[in-house]
C-alpha cells in the first residue's frame, strides 16, 4: 500500500536552466529540482559553487564505491567563497583556539581506515546496546514532560533534546548545557551550509572556538581519569599505525563535525521529518499505529529516504572522469546528492510516495555508502526507533497546530533542518512500556 507524500513546493523548475540549489526557496522543497537534474543533466555544473552535482542512484553508488578516483581529501573549497575568508578563519583558530584537523570524513585510506578502526571500536555494537535503555527512557520522559499540555513544538521539545542529550552524555557534557551546545552546532551547520557572508562565517568560527574552550578541560580530565563514555575511548585509545592517540586539534574537529553535528543534528532532523510526514499522511499514521512491529522499521527507512537530513556531501576527483558525456576535470568538487538518488525512479518505484511496505526501502543512500558510510547509523536507527515508538505509544491522534506552522527549513546547501513543528494531540490513556 502506498501513500502520497503531500509536499508543497514554492518553486517547481520547468527546466534545468531554472535550477539553482543555492536558492532558499528551492532548498525548501528541492525534489522537483532534483528530478529535473536526474532527467536532463545527471552531471550538472552548479553555477555559483562550481561543483559537479550528481543525482542518479547508480552514479552515486559507483562514485561512493570508488574512493581512489573520488577522494575525500579536500584540495579546494567552493568557487564563491574567497580564499581570504578561509585564511582569516584559520588565523582565528590558531590564535584563539585549535585549528581543526581533517575529520574522519575528510581523509582517504590508509589514514581513514586507521582512524575509522578507532571509531568503529568506540561505537561498537555492544556499546550501542548498553545505551539502548537510556535512549528508550529518555524518549518516554521527554514526551511525559509535555503530554499534559496537549500540544508541543516537536522540534524544540523532542527532536532537538533527545539525540543531543544522548550524545552529550557520551561526550562528557551535562544535560543542563545542551542548549549552549545546540547554539554551537547551529553555528557550525550554518558555516558548513555555504550560505554565509564573511562576517557570519567569522561569527561561526568564533562560536566554534568557544566550544573548543568548553571541551578542552573535559579532554584533559578524561586523560587523567578515563571513564566509560565514548569520548573517553576516543581520547585515550591509541591508533596503532600512528603510534599515538588523537591530538587536541583532531579531537576538537571530531567533536563538532562528527559527534555533535553528525551525531545529533542529523537524527534531530529525521525525528522532525518523520512526524511531519505522518502529519501529512494521516492514512499512513493510522497504518503505522495499527501495527508498529510490522511497519516501523520500514517507516524509519522511508523517512531517511524521502527527507534525508544529509541531502548531499562532496568528493574530489583525483583524475579526469567522463560521465554521461561530461568530463569532470581532475581536482573538481563532486557533490553527491544522496536525497536526489533516493527518489530516483530507476531504483525506487513511485519514489515520491511514503510506502510502509516498500521492499527495498533500506537500500537508500541517506547514510551514504562505501568506506565512509555513516558510522553512527546503528545508534541513529535506535534513536529513531525509540523516538517514534514513544510517540506512537503515548499519542492517540495528532495534527499540525493550525496557524502555527510555516514548515520552513534552515537555508543550507548540504543539510535539511526543519525549524519548528507545532502539533496538537490527544494523549493515550495507557502508560508507557
Ligand atoms: C539520521 C541520522 C544520520 C544521518 C542521516 C547520517 C548521515 C551520514 C552520511 C550521509 C554520512 C556520509 C557518508 C559518505 O560520505 O558517503 C555520514 C558519515 C558519518 N556519520 Fe552519520 N548520520 C547520522 C547519524 C550519525 C550519528 C548518530 C553519528 C555518531 C554519533 C554519526 C557519525 C558519522 C561519522 C563519524 C561519519 C563519517 C564516517 C567516515 O567518513 O568514515 N552519524 N553520516
Boltz pocket constraint, residues with backbone or C-beta under 6 A from the ligand:
constraints:
  - pocket:
      binder: B
      contacts: [[A, 64], [A, 104], [A, 105], [A, 106], [A, 116], [A, 119], [A, 167], [A, 258], [A, 259], [A, 262], [A, 263], [A, 264], [A, 266], [A, 267], [A, 270], [A, 304], [A, 308], [A, 309], [A, 310], [A, 313], [A, 338], [A, 365], [A, 366], [A, 367], [A, 368], [A, 369], [A, 371], [A, 372], [A, 373], [A, 374], [A, 375], [A, 376], [A, 377], [A, 379], [A, 380]]
      max_distance: 6.0
